[in-house]
């Protein structure tokens, strides 16, 4: 399976998440992708998955602030959760799950070095953009290791290992961003010293394999089902 095929699949699911908004339509591609993505990526990207799920707390608070209108659904004195807030949370949450699932599938099946070659050759992406995608893939294991190190240091200093307050979460993100910025700067210096700007791209003919056809067919089936539900309802 070519990395470019998986990239097109992930991009297609992402575009569908922006096009379709009804929960029933989005669930057609959100549910299978997140289930497969979690199965493939739960071991390698556990911390990233936890951070992603932690973001749903912010999504819930945002829907309460922006869209908490309609009929009351749940009353938690003095908070009243209304129907439009629940619908918005479900709709946006499913769309985010579909994007996360497709991303996990792509990350779990693609090797970064093969990805940059395939994107340059098959999709004719500029080498700078292809390298950016490659570098993002290479950063994910580093982010996980750095997160573990930060949590270990926090425990050694007597802080709690549970990230439950905004202050703890902000502190961890601040340290993580500082490490990522430093690494990005030195990576840029390194690739320029190695002659990245003068490197030429070698292209080979692009031919679809049977697996590529299956992936594109699955994407088309999901898009067709979501479109059919949209037209019928």
Secondary structure, 3 states (H helix, E strand, C coil): CCHHHHHHHHHHHHHHHHHCCCHHHHHHHHHHHHHHHHHHHCCCCHHHHHHHHHHHHHHHHHHHHHHCCCCEEEEECCEEEEHHHHHHHHHHHHHHHHHHHHHHHHHHHCCHHHHHHHHHHHCCCCHHHHHHHHHHHHHHHHHHHHHHHHHHHHHHCCCCCCCCCHHHHHHHHHHHHHHHHHHHHHHHHHHHHCCHHHCCCCCCCCCCCHHHHHHHHHHHHHHHHHHHHHHHC
